[in-house]
Every structure is written in structure tokens, then in C-alpha cells.
Amino acid sequence: MITIYTDGSCLTNPGNGGWAAIINDGKEIKKISGNEKNTTNNRMELLAPINALKDMLSICKKWNNWMD
């Protein structure tokens, strides 16, 4: 099973922001992150899981995803 932890934030809204994700596939823990200028907190919160899912495709080609 793959477990993903994500977070994103901005210093001001809008302002400088960043996102990060930790991907644990049970064998390896991978950390990814990014940042942008003049962005929003919501955008950073959403970019974290989007980029984690993109990165996860290199680990696993078949997976299920549930979101609301």
C-alpha cells in the first residue's frame, strides 16, 4: 500500500508559497516539493497531491483513488 502525506501554504495570500509531499510505498520514502511566487494557499494545497499522484506513476502503474 502507498501512503501519501501532503501540505501546501503561503506566507501571505497571495504571495510566496510552497508545497510538499511524502510518498511511502512500504519500501522507500520519497520526498518531493516545489514553490511559486505570487500564488495562493489553495493552489499550493492542491498542487501537493497533484504532484504526488504524478510522481506515484513512476512507482505504481495501477492504483485506486477516492476523493470528495
C-alpha positions as CSV (number, residue, x, y, z in Angstrom):
1,M,0.0,0.0,0.0
2,I,1.2,3.5,-0.8
3,T,0.7,6.3,1.7
4,I,1.0,10.0,0.7
5,Y,1.2,12.9,3.1
6,T,0.8,16.4,1.6
7,D,0.7,20.1,2.6
8,G,0.9,23.5,1.0
9,S,1.0,27.1,2.3
10,C,1.7,30.7,1.5
11,L,3.4,33.4,3.6
12,T,0.8,35.9,2.5
13,N,-2.3,35.2,0.4
14,P,-1.4,35.8,-2.5
15,G,2.3,35.6,-2.0
16,N,5.3,33.2,-2.0
17,G,4.1,29.7,-1.5
18,G,5.3,26.1,-1.4
19,W,4.0,22.6,-1.3
20,A,5.5,19.2,-0.3
21,A,4.6,15.6,-0.3
22,I,6.0,12.4,1.3
23,I,5.3,9.2,-0.6
24,N,5.8,5.9,1.3
25,D,5.4,2.7,-0.8
26,G,6.4,0.5,2.1
27,K,9.9,0.0,0.8
28,E,11.1,3.6,0.2
29,I,10.1,7.0,1.4
30,K,10.4,9.8,-1.2
31,K,10.0,13.5,-0.5
32,I,9.1,16.0,-3.2
33,S,8.5,19.7,-3.0
34,G,8.1,22.9,-5.0
35,N,7.5,26.6,-4.7
36,E,6.0,29.5,-6.6
37,K,5.9,33.3,-6.3
38,N,2.6,35.3,-6.3
39,T,0.4,32.3,-5.7
40,T,-2.4,31.3,-3.2
41,N,-2.7,29.0,-0.3
42,N,-5.4,27.0,-2.0
43,R,-3.3,26.5,-5.1
44,M,-0.4,25.2,-3.1
45,E,-2.7,22.8,-1.1
46,L,-3.9,21.4,-4.4
47,L,-0.5,21.2,-6.1
48,A,0.9,18.9,-3.4
49,P,-1.4,15.9,-4.0
50,I,-1.5,16.6,-7.8
51,N,2.3,16.3,-8.0
52,A,2.4,13.4,-5.6
53,L,0.0,11.5,-7.8
54,K,2.1,12.3,-10.9
55,D,5.2,11.1,-9.1
56,M,3.5,8.0,-7.9
57,L,3.0,6.8,-11.5
58,S,6.7,6.1,-11.6
59,I,6.3,3.7,-8.6
60,C,3.0,2.1,-9.4
61,K,1.1,1.9,-12.7
62,K,-2.2,0.6,-11.2
63,W,-3.9,2.3,-8.3
64,N,-7.3,3.4,-6.9
65,N,-8.1,7.0,-5.9
66,W,-11.1,8.2,-3.8
67,M,-11.8,11.9,-3.4
68,D,-14.7,14.1,-2.5
